[in-house]
Amino acid sequence: MADELKRRLVHASGAGLVALYLLAQFLELPLTWERFGVLMVVLALGAIGLEFLRLRVGLEWWVYEKLTREYEQDQFAGYGYYVVSMTIVVLVFGPEVALPAMLMLAIGDPVSGALSDDTLRRIKRPQVLAATFGVMLVLALPFLPPAAAIAAALGGTLADGVKVTYGEFVLDDNLTIPIYAAVFAWLALEFVPV
């Protein structure tokens, strides 16, 4: 239980990336969206490099023991998907779409996990889906018009609440939450009249 709380706190710390960008804009520091993208690419390459060292070379740090789940011991870990997916949305979308998508992963996912029982379900319980949607909507509304915020929250909730499997492989929601949320928001911004 203590390790699970630590994982959720580390997960939520990703909101610090959003805060960093917003603070830089507020203080008029030279952190442009393009430079933020470069930072995210560096972080993603670092995570991929660490995973390569862990999986292929055998690098074992105590932090892996505490913050990775048992099923991640022999496969690419969730934190790697986390940083890669955030990087993808930053590189593909503007801040109004990417930032709430990042927050949905950093904040919405651990809240959803805390509300879920630990049973492996293909689709989470309706109460958890509703609460997840509510949290994700609150995270999106400061950035997006209502229709796009609703679409983003639906995308994030779908990614979080429905497990996609291919044989034994389960698509990690750390990869899908920001991507679904950003794509749904972008579609709403492009095609739903304001």
ZALO-713985 format. One line per field, with one value per residue (C-alpha): residue number from 1; residue in three letters; y, z, x; chain. Coordinates in Angstrom, 1 decimal, padded with zeros to 4 digits, m for minus. Example, Ala and Ser with C-alpha at 12.3 -4.5 7.8 and 13.67 -1.06 7.14 Angstrom:
pos	(1	2)
code	(ALA	SER)
py	(m004.5	m001.1)
pz	(007.8	007.1)
px	(012.3	013.7)
unit	(A	A)
//
This chain:
pos	(1	2	3	4	5	6	7	8	9	10	11	12	13	14	15	16	17	18	19	20	21	22	23	24	25	26	27	28	29	30	31	32	33	34	35	36	37	38	39	40	41	42	43	44	45	46	47	48	49	50	51	52	53	54	55	56	57	58	59	60	61	62	63	64	65	66	67	68	69	70	71	72	73	74	75	76	77	78	79	80	81	82	83	84	85	86	87	88	89	90	91	92	93	94	95	96	97	98	99	100	101	102	103	104	105	106	107	108	109	110	111	112	113	114	115	116	117	118	119	120	121	122	123	124	125	126	127	128	129	130	131	132	133	134	135	136	137	138	139	140	141	142	143	144	145	146	147	148	149	150	151	152	153	154	155	156	157	158	159	160	161	162	163	164	165	166	167	168	169	170	171	172	173	174	175	176	177	178	179	180	181	182	183	184	185	186	187	188	189	190	191	192	193	194)
code	(MET	ALA	ASP	GLU	LEU	LYS	ARG	ARG	LEU	VAL	HIS	ALA	SER	GLY	ALA	GLY	LEU	VAL	ALA	LEU	TYR	LEU	LEU	ALA	GLN	PHE	LEU	GLU	LEU	PRO	LEU	THR	TRP	GLU	ARG	PHE	GLY	VAL	LEU	MET	VAL	VAL	LEU	ALA	LEU	GLY	ALA	ILE	GLY	LEU	GLU	PHE	LEU	ARG	LEU	ARG	VAL	GLY	LEU	GLU	TRP	TRP	VAL	TYR	GLU	LYS	LEU	THR	ARG	GLU	TYR	GLU	GLN	ASP	GLN	PHE	ALA	GLY	TYR	GLY	TYR	TYR	VAL	VAL	SER	MET	THR	ILE	VAL	VAL	LEU	VAL	PHE	GLY	PRO	GLU	VAL	ALA	LEU	PRO	ALA	MET	LEU	MET	LEU	ALA	ILE	GLY	ASP	PRO	VAL	SER	GLY	ALA	LEU	SER	ASP	ASP	THR	LEU	ARG	ARG	ILE	LYS	ARG	PRO	GLN	VAL	LEU	ALA	ALA	THR	PHE	GLY	VAL	MET	LEU	VAL	LEU	ALA	LEU	PRO	PHE	LEU	PRO	PRO	ALA	ALA	ALA	ILE	ALA	ALA	ALA	LEU	GLY	GLY	THR	LEU	ALA	ASP	GLY	VAL	LYS	VAL	THR	TYR	GLY	GLU	PHE	VAL	LEU	ASP	ASP	ASN	LEU	THR	ILE	PRO	ILE	TYR	ALA	ALA	VAL	PHE	ALA	TRP	LEU	ALA	LEU	GLU	PHE	VAL	PRO	VAL)
py	(000.0	002.4	001.7	002.4	005.7	006.6	005.6	007.9	010.8	010.4	010.2	013.4	015.1	015.2	018.2	020.0	020.1	021.9	024.2	024.9	025.9	028.1	029.7	030.5	032.2	034.1	035.4	036.0	033.7	032.4	029.0	028.9	026.0	024.9	024.9	023.0	020.4	020.1	019.6	016.9	015.1	015.1	013.7	011.0	010.0	009.8	007.5	005.3	005.2	004.2	001.5	000.2	000.0	m001.6	m004.2	m005.0	m004.2	m005.2	m001.8	m002.2	000.9	000.7	003.2	000.6	m001.8	000.8	002.5	m000.2	m002.9	m006.6	m007.0	m004.2	m006.1	m007.6	m005.0	m001.3	000.4	002.8	005.8	005.4	005.4	008.4	010.6	009.4	010.1	013.6	014.3	013.2	015.6	018.5	017.9	017.4	019.9	023.4	024.2	024.7	021.0	019.4	020.9	019.6	016.2	016.1	017.0	014.2	011.7	013.3	014.0	012.2	008.8	008.5	009.8	007.1	004.5	005.5	005.2	001.8	m001.5	m003.5	m006.1	m006.4	m005.3	m004.7	m001.7	000.1	000.5	003.2	005.2	005.3	006.3	009.1	010.4	010.1	012.1	014.8	015.1	015.3	017.8	020.1	019.8	020.7	023.6	026.2	025.5	024.6	025.8	023.6	021.4	020.6	020.1	017.6	015.8	015.8	014.4	011.7	010.7	010.6	008.6	006.2	005.6	005.2	003.2	000.6	m001.8	m002.4	m005.9	m007.8	m011.3	m011.0	m007.4	m004.7	m001.2	001.0	003.9	006.0	006.0	006.4	009.0	012.1	011.0	010.2	013.3	015.5	014.0	014.2	017.9	018.7	017.0	019.1	022.3	021.6	020.2	021.3	024.8	027.1)
pz	(000.0	000.8	m002.5	m004.3	m002.6	m003.6	m007.2	m007.2	m005.8	m008.4	m011.0	m009.8	m009.8	m013.6	m013.1	m012.2	m015.9	m016.7	m013.8	m015.1	m018.5	m017.1	m014.5	m017.3	m019.3	m016.3	m015.5	m019.2	m019.0	m022.3	m022.2	m025.5	m026.5	m028.9	m026.1	m023.8	m026.6	m026.6	m022.8	m023.2	m025.9	m023.6	m020.8	m023.1	m024.4	m020.8	m019.8	m022.9	m022.1	m018.5	m019.6	m022.1	m019.3	m016.9	m019.4	m021.5	m019.3	m015.9	m014.2	m010.9	m008.8	m005.6	m007.1	m009.7	m006.9	m005.2	m008.1	m010.8	m010.6	m010.6	m014.2	m015.4	m014.2	m017.7	m019.9	m020.7	m017.5	m017.1	m016.3	m019.8	m021.5	m019.3	m020.4	m024.1	m024.3	m022.7	m025.2	m028.1	m027.2	m026.7	m030.1	m032.0	m030.3	m028.9	m025.2	m025.0	m026.0	m024.7	m021.2	m020.0	m021.6	m019.6	m016.4	m017.1	m017.0	m014.0	m011.8	m013.3	m013.7	m010.0	m008.8	m010.9	m009.6	m006.0	m006.6	m008.3	m006.5	m007.4	m009.4	m013.1	m015.0	m018.8	m018.1	m014.8	m012.7	m013.7	m010.5	m011.2	m014.8	m013.8	m011.1	m013.5	m016.1	m013.6	m012.5	m016.1	m017.0	m014.2	m015.3	m018.9	m018.4	m017.6	m021.0	m023.4	m024.4	m022.8	m025.8	m026.3	m022.5	m022.5	m025.5	m023.8	m020.6	m022.6	m024.3	m021.1	m019.3	m022.2	m022.2	m018.4	m018.0	m020.8	m021.1	m024.6	m024.9	m027.7	m026.5	m023.3	m024.1	m022.2	m023.7	m020.9	m020.1	m019.3	m023.1	m024.1	m021.7	m023.0	m026.6	m026.5	m024.5	m026.9	m030.1	m028.8	m027.8	m031.1	m033.0	m031.0	m031.6	m035.3	m035.9	m033.1	m033.6	m030.6)
px	(000.0	002.8	004.5	001.2	000.9	004.5	003.7	000.6	002.6	005.3	002.6	001.1	004.5	004.2	001.9	005.0	005.9	002.7	003.3	006.8	005.6	002.7	005.0	007.5	004.8	003.5	007.0	007.8	010.8	012.2	010.6	008.7	006.5	009.2	011.8	009.4	009.1	012.9	012.8	010.2	012.2	015.2	013.1	011.6	015.0	016.3	013.4	013.9	017.7	017.0	014.6	017.2	019.8	017.3	016.0	019.1	022.1	020.5	020.7	018.8	018.3	016.3	013.8	012.8	012.0	009.8	008.1	007.6	004.9	005.7	004.4	006.8	009.9	010.6	008.9	009.0	007.7	004.8	007.0	008.5	005.1	004.2	007.0	006.8	003.0	003.4	006.2	004.0	001.2	003.6	005.2	001.9	m000.5	m000.4	m000.4	m004.2	m004.6	m001.4	m001.4	m004.8	m004.0	m000.8	m002.7	m005.2	m002.4	m000.6	m003.7	m006.7	m005.1	m003.9	m007.3	m009.0	m006.6	m007.3	m011.1	m010.8	m010.6	m007.5	m009.4	m008.4	m011.4	m011.7	m014.0	m013.9	m017.1	m019.5	m019.0	m015.2	m015.8	m018.1	m015.7	m012.7	m014.7	m015.5	m011.9	m010.6	m013.3	m012.2	m008.6	m009.5	m011.9	m009.3	m007.6	m010.4	m013.9	m016.6	m017.3	m013.6	m013.1	m015.9	m014.4	m010.9	m012.4	m014.2	m011.0	m009.1	m011.8	m012.0	m008.3	m008.2	m011.4	m011.2	m008.3	m007.1	m005.5	m003.8	m003.2	m001.2	m000.2	m002.1	m001.8	m000.6	m003.0	000.1	000.5	m003.1	m004.6	m002.9	m003.1	m006.8	m007.6	m005.6	m007.0	m010.6	m010.0	m008.5	m011.4	m013.9	m012.0	m011.9	m015.4	m017.7	m019.2	m018.6)
unit	(A	A	A	A	A	A	A	A	A	A	A	A	A	A	A	A	A	A	A	A	A	A	A	A	A	A	A	A	A	A	A	A	A	A	A	A	A	A	A	A	A	A	A	A	A	A	A	A	A	A	A	A	A	A	A	A	A	A	A	A	A	A	A	A	A	A	A	A	A	A	A	A	A	A	A	A	A	A	A	A	A	A	A	A	A	A	A	A	A	A	A	A	A	A	A	A	A	A	A	A	A	A	A	A	A	A	A	A	A	A	A	A	A	A	A	A	A	A	A	A	A	A	A	A	A	A	A	A	A	A	A	A	A	A	A	A	A	A	A	A	A	A	A	A	A	A	A	A	A	A	A	A	A	A	A	A	A	A	A	A	A	A	A	A	A	A	A	A	A	A	A	A	A	A	A	A	A	A	A	A	A	A	A	A	A	A	A	A	A	A	A	A	A	A)
//
